[in-house]
Amino acid sequence: MKIDLYLTPTPFGRDSVEGKTVVVIDVLRSSTSICQALTSGAKAVIPMSGRSEAVEMWTKIGSDIAILAGEQYGVKIENFQLGNSPLEFTRENIGDKFVVMATSNGTPIFGHSKKAALVISCGLVNVSKVTEKILDAGNDVIIACAGKDGQFSLEDTLCGGLLIEKIAKAKPDVILNDAGKMAHLFLETRKENLAYSISQGEHGKYLEDIGFGKDVEFSSNTDTIPVLPVLTDGKLIIE
């Protein structure tokens, strides 16, 4: 098995995904919110590349059975029902509804993954569940870190490193690209206190400054939402 990790999504679109497993990581916060929405009873989460596409999809599905969720610069998009805080995705808010989601960093990546054999949304909250699926599928893997505004992010790299560590325990002969090796090494220096490290990262501090410190804490926990969001016909559903 070969694993190529991308520290930002910029080069990801140029890589062939056909026949591979693509893992999209956006710890803060769309990957965490997707897991929380599905475990709270959403029919599916539909990731969109931007605001206008999300509104169009929401209108097509119907406002009676769909919720518009998304953020820009970390805050809820105007006229959307929900933002991107996992704490908003309660059964009361989204149970038995489709969640149409557009975020700054995470959701656009899914549009680059249509030809992949398998596409999974991964955060720290479901990293072990994702590991199990990757090993079961047996495909070569692309780990796409969402980053922040096209730049490297500490939390997504740590999550990617943890995913690699878990895979490598089962498959010691796994082949990594240089970014994957770096992420794994970086994890070794931080894994004793992941939550603190993430809170001190640029994105973690930014979210805290704009009032979402609880989201950072919630998203930094490992294996607290053991669900597997898999992209099927453009919708993320629990496998």
C-alpha positions in Angstrom: 0.0 0.0 0.0 1.2 3.5 -0.9 0.1 6.6 0.9 0.4 10.1 -0.5 -0.4 12.8 2.0 -0.9 16.4 0.8 -0.4 19.1 3.3 -2.7 21.4 1.4 -5.4 20.7 -1.2 -3.7 22.8 -3.9 -1.7 19.9 -5.6 -4.3 17.3 -4.8 -6.4 18.1 -7.9 -3.5 17.3 -10.1 -3.1 13.8 -8.8 -4.9 10.8 -10.3 -7.4 9.4 -7.8 -8.7 6.6 -10.0 -8.8 3.3 -8.1 -7.5 4.9 -4.8 -9.0 5.7 -1.5 -9.2 9.4 -0.8 -9.4 10.6 2.8 -10.4 14.2 3.3 -9.3 15.7 6.6 -10.6 19.0 8.0 -10.4 18.7 11.7 -11.5 22.3 12.3 -14.2 21.8 11.5 -16.1 20.3 8.6 -14.9 16.7 9.1 -16.0 16.8 12.8 -19.3 18.5 11.9 -20.0 15.8 9.2 -19.5 13.1 11.8 -21.7 14.9 14.3 -24.4 15.5 11.8 -24.6 11.9 10.7 -24.5 10.5 14.2 -27.3 13.0 15.1 -29.6 11.5 12.4 -29.0 13.5 9.3 -30.1 11.6 6.1 -26.8 12.6 4.5 -24.4 15.5 4.3 -23.9 16.9 0.8 -20.6 18.7 0.4 -20.5 21.6 -2.0 -17.7 23.7 -3.5 -19.2 27.1 -2.6 -22.1 29.2 -1.4 -24.0 29.5 -4.7 -23.8 25.8 -5.4 -25.1 25.0 -2.0 -28.1 27.3 -2.3 -28.9 25.8 -5.7 -28.7 22.2 -4.3 -30.8 23.2 -1.2 -33.5 24.7 -3.4 -33.5 21.6 -5.6 -33.9 19.2 -2.7 -36.5 21.4 -0.9 -36.3 23.5 2.2 -38.7 21.2 4.0 -36.2 18.3 4.0 -32.9 20.1 3.7 -30.7 22.4 5.8 -28.2 24.9 4.5 -25.0 24.8 6.6 -21.7 26.5 6.0 -19.2 29.2 6.9 -16.9 31.8 5.5 -14.0 33.0 7.5 -15.2 30.8 10.3 -18.6 32.4 10.8 -22.0 31.3 9.5 -22.9 32.4 5.9 -25.6 34.9 5.8 -29.1 33.4 5.3 -27.8 29.9 6.0 -29.6 28.0 8.8 -26.4 26.6 10.4 -22.7 27.4 10.4 -19.9 24.9 10.7 -19.9 24.3 14.5 -20.3 20.6 15.3 -22.2 21.7 18.4 -25.0 23.0 16.2 -25.6 19.7 14.5 -28.0 18.3 17.0 -30.8 15.8 16.3 -33.3 18.6 16.9 -31.7 20.8 14.2 -30.9 18.3 11.5 -32.5 14.9 12.3 -34.0 13.2 9.2 -32.9 16.0 7.0 -30.3 16.4 4.3 -27.5 18.8 5.3 -26.1 20.8 2.3 -22.7 22.0 3.5 -20.3 24.6 2.0 -17.1 25.5 4.0 -14.0 27.4 3.2 -11.5 24.6 3.2 -13.0 21.1 3.6 -16.0 20.6 1.4 -14.6 21.8 -1.9 -12.1 18.9 -1.9 -14.8 16.3 -2.4 -15.3 17.7 -5.9 -11.8 16.5 -6.9 -12.5 13.0 -5.8 -15.3 11.8 -8.0 -13.2 9.1 -9.8 -11.8 7.6 -6.6 -12.7 4.1 -5.6 -13.6 5.2 -2.1 -13.9 8.7 -0.5 -14.0 9.1 3.3 -14.3 12.1 5.6 -11.9 11.9 8.5 -11.3 13.8 11.6 -9.7 12.9 14.9 -13.2 12.0 16.2 -13.4 9.0 13.8 -9.8 8.3 12.9 -9.8 4.6 14.1 -13.0 3.9 12.1 -11.4 5.3 9.0 -8.2 3.3 9.6 -10.3 0.1 9.6 -11.9 0.9 6.3 -8.7 1.8 4.6 -7.1 -1.5 5.6 -10.2 -3.4 4.6 -10.3 -1.7 1.1 -6.6 -2.3 0.5 -6.3 0.5 -2.1 -3.5 3.0 -2.4 -4.4 6.1 -0.4 -4.4 9.9 -0.9 -4.8 11.8 2.4 -5.9 15.3 1.5 -5.5 17.9 4.3 -7.8 20.8 3.9 -5.5 23.3 5.6 -6.6 26.9 6.0 -7.0 29.2 3.1 -4.7 27.1 1.0 -2.0 27.0 3.6 -0.6 24.3 5.9 -2.6 23.6 9.1 -1.2 22.0 12.2 -4.3 20.1 13.2 -5.0 18.4 9.8 -1.3 17.3 9.6 -1.5 15.8 13.1 -4.6 13.9 12.2 -3.0 12.7 9.0 0.1 11.6 10.9 -2.1 9.7 13.4 -4.0 8.0 10.6 -0.6 6.9 9.1 0.6 5.6 12.4 -2.5 3.5 12.8 -2.2 2.1 9.3 1.5 1.4 9.7 0.9 -0.7 12.8 -1.1 -3.1 10.7 1.0 -2.7 7.6 4.6 -2.0 8.5 5.7 -2.1 4.8 3.4 0.8 3.8 5.1 3.3 1.5 4.9 7.0 2.3 5.6 10.1 0.3 7.8 12.7 2.0 4.8 14.7 3.4 3.4 11.6 4.9 6.7 10.8 6.6 6.9 14.4 7.9 3.3 14.2 9.2 4.1 10.9 11.0 7.3 12.4 12.6 5.4 15.6 13.6 2.8 13.5 15.3 5.5 11.8 17.4 6.4 15.2 18.9 2.8 16.1 19.7 0.7 13.0 20.3 1.0 13.1 24.1 -1.1 16.3 24.1 -2.9 16.7 20.8 -5.7 18.9 22.2 -3.3 21.5 23.6 -1.2 21.5 20.4 -4.3 22.1 18.2 -5.5 24.9 20.5 -2.1 26.6 20.0 -2.2 26.3 16.2 -3.1 29.3 14.0 -6.6 28.0 13.1 -7.3 26.9 16.7 -6.4 30.3 18.1 -8.4 32.1 15.4 -11.6 30.1 16.1 -11.1 30.7 19.8 -10.8 34.4 19.2 -14.1 34.5 17.2 -16.0 32.6 19.9 -15.6 28.9 18.9 -13.1 27.7 21.5 -15.5 24.9 22.5 -15.5 23.7 18.9 -11.7 23.4 19.0 -11.9 21.4 22.2 -14.7 19.1 20.8 -12.8 18.5 17.5 -9.6 17.6 19.2 -10.9 14.4 20.9 -9.9 11.1 19.4 -12.5 8.4 18.4 -15.4 10.1 20.2 -17.7 9.8 17.1 -16.9 6.4 15.6 -18.8 6.7 12.3 -17.6 6.2 8.8 -18.9 9.0 6.4 -18.4 7.6 2.8 -19.2 9.6 -0.3 -21.9 7.9 -2.4 -23.5 9.6 -5.4 -22.3 13.0 -4.1 -23.6 12.4 -0.6 -21.8 11.6 2.6 -23.6 8.8 4.4 -22.8 6.3 7.2 -21.6 3.1 5.7 
